[in-house]
Amino acid sequence: MKTSPNSDLPIVVIGAGLAGLTVALELAETRQVIIMAKRGLSESATAWAQGGIVGVLDEKDSVDAHVRDTIDAGAGLVVEATARYIAERSASAIDWLVEQGVPFTTDPAGPKGLHLTREGGHSHRRIAHAADATGKAIHQVLLDKAKLHPNIKLLERWMALDLITNRHLKTKRRSSGEHCYGVYALDIASGKIDTIRASAVVLATGGVGKVYRYTSNPETATGDGIAMAWRAGCRVGNMEFIQFHPTCLYHPQDRTFLVTEALRGEGAQLKLPDGTRFMMAHDDRAELAPRDIVARAIDFEMKKHGLDYVLLDATHLGEPFLKEHFPTIYARCAALGIDIAKEAIPVVPAAHYTCGGVVTDLDGKTDLPGLYAVGEATYTGLHGANRLASNSLLECVVIGKSAAADIEKDHFSDMPEVLPWDESRVEDADESVVISHNWDELRLLMWNYVGIVRTNRRLERALHRIELLQSEVQEYYANFRVTRDLLELRNLLSCAELIVRSALMRKESRGLHYSRDYPQSWSVAYPTILTPLNRN
């Protein structure tokens, strides 16, 4: 094993999804890496991703076309240089995943022998996939490799509390500048808090979907990395742009199952209960319009007709095709008594993807030296006001690899003495109802006041209540020993405030942010960048 000046200090990667695993596997040949997962190692948003990953592979396709599609979906807020950087590396990202052993669906006549599909907002077939469970296939392969690597240590059910910065040092530094020196982390099983020093920390914690009552996200999506970076003084960007996936299964036994975009890409149609198609009245691209347009159209039709859901009809595609190309959806619906070859699927929009996050460059660097962020927790400029389908997994690989390369060049080795976590003035909580009640209230008010369609009055009401909840939770946090539920609620409240404050700043409608008070778009688009008051 090669060594570097600070090879005695590990790289700490918080999150075990595609972004975190990419960084870890790229670094593990020369460095010691710790991967921290607050729940099971298999519980990540990556594993839930159905559609696929973008790859500009077909000779009829081009990087320029992919960039244009990304910019179009992003409603004027995509940073073109970022979109091009990532699109240019899409083919090599697919190659890297194939080298790792990811079993993509093949087609002897397809580019590089792969079957490519098309999703909403794309002008070409360019989505490499593993049937309709791409994320699960990718995640399992990379996780298995990480488990076997001698330089990777996996900490399951460990949760980061906060980043270690200059204010946590035993001897305060005045001239050396701010730096991230590691993390304080909770071993959830024992309740013990450890001080983990690191030569670099990588936030790969995913988005904030659990801040909403209805979401397609796993339990892990509580905005931990965004909240920690904000508390440490890092800027965040475009937090008002929360993507609501148009088609989440509506069923009393399953409210989080996402019905992939690719089903509409293959011809599935959105209909009212009487069988009437409605997307043509909202956009010329019909079911293949970008997600924000489709989600708003469904929301409009549900409110107009007093519906709890609309229907996604794929019956005309035939049972053999559906079983071959969408086995996961077919089986999941069948288990709930829905035969998608014979009847339409009831669907509703649900919070799906966080298009903003911690501001980083194309190497994953944040404002705080020693701290990197990758994946859904970040704002790189790729997604703009609305993410183009299947760009998310691509961003994880491309920025994950560039972040690893940048960390590899780092020569920070001056590790000062760090203060241990202080629990001397706290006690065990006497009741947990405060946490569960406030959690439920937050998710409901975000759904009702900060959803697909917004108004200033709703946003102001939401902010007022969020501030009251923050006060209650902070008092609880200061007096009682921490638990995962408490830490997640604390982080969700921080992210909820960032979402609302960003939404109030945008005096227009654009992409995923639609305001009844400001239905028009500005002629020039600007990102929403928030800077912490305590920034050092």
KAQUI-V549930 format. One record per run of one state. SS is the DSSP state (2 for helix, 1 for strand, 0 for the rest). FROM is the first residue (numbers start at 1). TO is the last residue. If there is no record, write none. Layout:
# KAQUI-V549930
ss-><SS,SS>
from-><FROM,FROM>
to-><TO,TO>
This chain:
# KAQUI-V549930
ss-><0,1,0,2,0,1,0,2,0,1,0,2,0,2,0,2,0,1,0,2,1,0,1,0,1,0,2,0,1,0,1,0,2,1,0,1,0,1,0,1,0,2,0,1,0,2,0,1,0,1,0,1,0,1,0,1,0,2,0,1,0,1,0,2,0,2,0,2,0,1,0,2,0,2,0,2,0,1,0,1,0,1,0,1,0,2,1,0,2,0,1,0,1,0,2,0,1,0,2,1,0,2,0,1,0,1,0,1,0>
from-><1,11,15,18,28,33,38,45,49,53,55,63,74,80,89,90,101,106,107,111,114,115,116,118,127,129,134,149,152,157,158,165,166,169,170,182,188,192,198,200,204,209,212,215,216,224,232,236,238,242,250,251,252,254,255,258,259,261,266,269,272,277,278,279,282,286,289,291,306,310,314,315,318,319,326,327,336,345,355,357,360,365,366,371,374,375,378,380,391,410,418,419,427,428,433,450,453,455,456,480,481,484,506,510,511,513,516,529,531>
to-><10,14,17,27,32,37,44,48,52,54,62,73,79,88,89,100,105,106,110,113,114,115,117,126,128,133,148,151,156,157,164,165,168,169,181,187,191,197,199,203,208,211,214,215,223,231,235,237,241,249,250,251,253,254,257,258,260,265,268,271,276,277,278,281,285,288,290,305,309,313,314,317,318,325,326,335,344,354,356,359,364,365,370,373,374,377,379,390,409,417,418,426,427,432,449,452,454,455,479,480,483,505,509,510,512,515,528,530,536>
